[in-house]
Amino acid sequence: MTLFGTFVTESLQRSWHLWRKKSTCRVSNVGRYCFDFTHWNILVSWVIIIAELVVGTVPDPPWMRILAMPVPSIFLVFALEMLVFEFMYVFEVPTPFRISSVPKGEPMRPALYALLEDIIAVDGKGGTRFRDRLDQRYKCSPPFRSMLHRLTMLWAVPQVVVAGGTLAGVFIADRELAYT
């Protein structure tokens, strides 16, 4: 329950920071009610978690295996998204839509870039100024770009392994163990 309350509070607080009239952390050149890319990911996470909890609790008795899936499935979604974006970066595919401050059609950046930008700008109170400085740093520093690529792979690959192992454990283990 504590995790759920924290997640709700943080999501609402992020929305407020991005939506308020004189927001200093919003992505440049977007409307007042636009979210950054990380916030959209948080909203998708909410939908996945709620869907799994509803599907798992509706039957009588509840499906314990489905109720054990929200955390590993969120891990898997984030990891697969990071890997797809990273492959787009490696193969120099243009950005298909605006990803935080990177406009559509620009060269793709490492997947970790959007998380770094959004979390520090909004939650870390770095603001639009941080977004601009991070962009400048990214454009002028090949070692920085290389580091972001390596860190993205360091996050995404183990995350897929952990999520896959946990999901496999949920379905392989006996019913009571899968929920604990």
KEMAR-206765 format. One record per residue (C-alpha): x, y, z. Coordinates in steps of 0.5 Angstrom, whole numbers, padded with zeros to 4 digits, always signed. Example, Ala and Ser with C-alpha at 12.3 -4.5 7.8 and 13.67 -1.06 7.14 Angstrom:
# residues 2
+0025-0009+0016+0027-0002+0014
END
This chain:
# residues 180
+0000+0000+0000+0006+0005+0002+0009+0004-0005+0002+0005-0009+0001+0011-0005+0008+0014-0006+0007+0012-0014+0000+0016-0014+0003+0022-0010+0010+0022-0015+0005+0022-0021+0001+0027-0019+0007+0032-0017+0010+0031-0023+0004+0033-0027+0003+0039-0023+0010+0041-0024+0009+0040-0032+0002+0043-0032+0003+0049-0028+0002+0056-0031+0010+0058-0030+0013+0052-0030+0020+0052-0031+0021+0045-0032+0017+0043-0038+0020+0041-0045+0021+0048-0049+0017+0049-0055+0011+0045-0052+0004+0047-0050+0002+0048-0042-0001+0041-0042+0004+0037-0045+0008+0031-0041+0015+0029-0042+0017+0022-0045+0018+0020-0038+0011+0022-0035+0008+0018-0041+0012+0012-0039+0009+0013-0032+0002+0013-0035+0003+0007-0039+0006+0003-0033-0001+0005-0029-0005+0002-0034-0001-0004-0034-0001-0005-0027-0009-0003-0026-0010-0008-0032-0006-0014-0029-0009-0012-0022-0017-0012-0025-0016-0018-0029-0013-0022-0023-0018-0020-0018-0024-0021-0022-0025-0028-0022-0027-0032-0016-0022-0035-0013-0017-0029-0016-0011-0031-0020-0005-0031-0016+0000-0031-0022-0003-0025-0025-0003-0021-0019+0004-0023-0018+0006-0020-0025+0006-0012-0025+0013-0011-0022+0016-0016-0027+0012-0014-0033+0013-0006-0032+0021-0008-0032+0020-0012-0038+0016-0006-0042+0021-0001-0040+0027-0006-0042+0024-0007-0048+0023+0000-0050+0030+0002-0048+0033-0004-0052+0028-0002-0058+0030+0006-0058+0038+0004-0057+0038+0000-0063+0034+0006-0067+0040+0010-0064+0046+0005-0066+0043+0004-0073+0042+0012-0074+0034+0012-0075+0031+0018-0074+0026+0020-0068+0019+0018-0070+0016+0023-0065+0018+0028-0060+0022+0024-0054+0022+0030-0049+0026+0035-0052+0028+0031-0058+0024+0033-0064+0021+0028-0069+0026+0027-0074+0032+0029-0071+0037+0023-0070+0035+0018-0064+0039+0019-0058+0041+0013-0053+0035+0011-0049+0037+0013-0042+0038+0021-0045+0030+0022-0044+0030+0019-0037+0036+0023-0035+0033+0029-0038+0026+0029-0035+0028+0026-0028+0033+0031-0027+0029+0037-0030+0022+0035-0026+0024+0031-0020+0031+0034-0019+0028+0041-0020+0034+0042-0026+0029+0045-0030+0029+0048-0037+0036+0050-0036+0038+0043-0035+0035+0041-0041+0038+0046-0045+0045+0044-0042+0044+0037-0043+0043+0038-0050+0049+0042-0051+0053+0037-0047+0051+0031-0051+0052+0035-0058+0059+0037-0057+0062+0031-0053+0063+0024-0056+0065+0021-0050+0059+0023-0046+0054+0020-0052+0058+0013-0052+0058+0013-0044+0050+0014-0045+0050+0008-0050+0054+0004-0045+0050+0006-0039+0043+0004-0043+0046-0003-0045+0048-0004-0038+0041-0002-0035+0037-0005-0041+0040-0012-0041+0040-0014-0034+0033-0011-0033+0031-0016-0039+0034-0022-0035+0031-0020-0029+0024-0019-0031+0024-0025-0036+0027-0030-0030+0022-0027-0025+0016-0028-0030+0018-0035-0031+0019-0036-0024+0011-0033-0023+0009-0039-0028+0014-0044-0026+0013-0044-0018+0007-0047-0015+0001-0043-0014+0003-0040-0006+0010-0039-0008+0009-0035-0014+0005-0029-0010+0010-0029-0004
END
